[in-house]
Amino acid sequence: MNIKLIAIDIDGTLLNEKNELAQATIDAIKAAAAKGIKVALCSGRPLSGIRPYLKPLGIEGDEQYAIAFNGSVTETVSGKLISKMGINYEDFLQIEMMSREMGVHFQIETLKEIIVTNRNISPYSTFEAGLVRLPIHFRTPEEITREDDIIKMMYTDEEDKIQYAMDNLPNSIKQRMQVVRSMPFFLEFVNSHAGKGTALKNLAEKLGLTADNVMAIGDQGNDHSMIEYAGLGVAMGNGIKENKDIAQFVTKPNSEDGVAFALNKFINK
């Protein structure tokens, strides 16, 4: 293997079960970087939610990259925008209306804020706002216009309600948009041309690399496409079965420093 780029999901992958960055993970990533390998954090989060982990990992500068909003945005870690794919207004209208029909909480995310359309804000939206370090505001659907730069839409609710929404989404939506479950209580909608796998492929090509030069590590449905794309796809032990089925390697769970285990097995020999 000639790995030159490692893509790592954050929640449930980079972070342990306490939502902390373990020293073993820091050491393994820094050891890989010392070999000249680029490490890109690839998350459903915006860059504001990715940034706190960059400095401890030693990832900084215009030549290092992060993939945010489930592949809708790629930036240098210094904040230079490389690519952005938003959501059109008609899709917003339909997905928001369906949230009311299904009885699930709905929110949109822009580069600068989270906007909820339910006056009684979901605790999962509040959790997300703290996680990604974006301010959260309530607006009625009528107050959201074509001028709003929507990057991602989400259903945020109890696990059974999210499952119900997944089971009842029309196929036309799934064909027109990327729909992924990033956590049991999050269902995310992004541009059909987005997705972590597509963004990772585009980044690799920008760097003059192929899939054979890429290692990707993740746990949930929004990581599936990048695990599938990478020449060395790694599924977390705590991850979903669908990822384990397509991965070249299943590492230990995040509670046992699974990222460090995979990097030390394949990279830091």
Helices and strands as residue ranges (DSSP letters): E 5-8, I 10-14, H 23-33, E 38-42, H 47-50, G 51-53, H 54-57, E 65-68, G 69-71, E 73-76, E 81-84, H 89-102, E 106-109, E 114-116, H 123-132, E 136-138, G 141-143, E 152-156, H 159-168, H 171-176, E 177-183, E 186-191, H 196-206, G 211-213, E 214-218, G 221-223, H 224-229, E 232-235, H 241-246, E 249-250, G 254-256, H 258-266
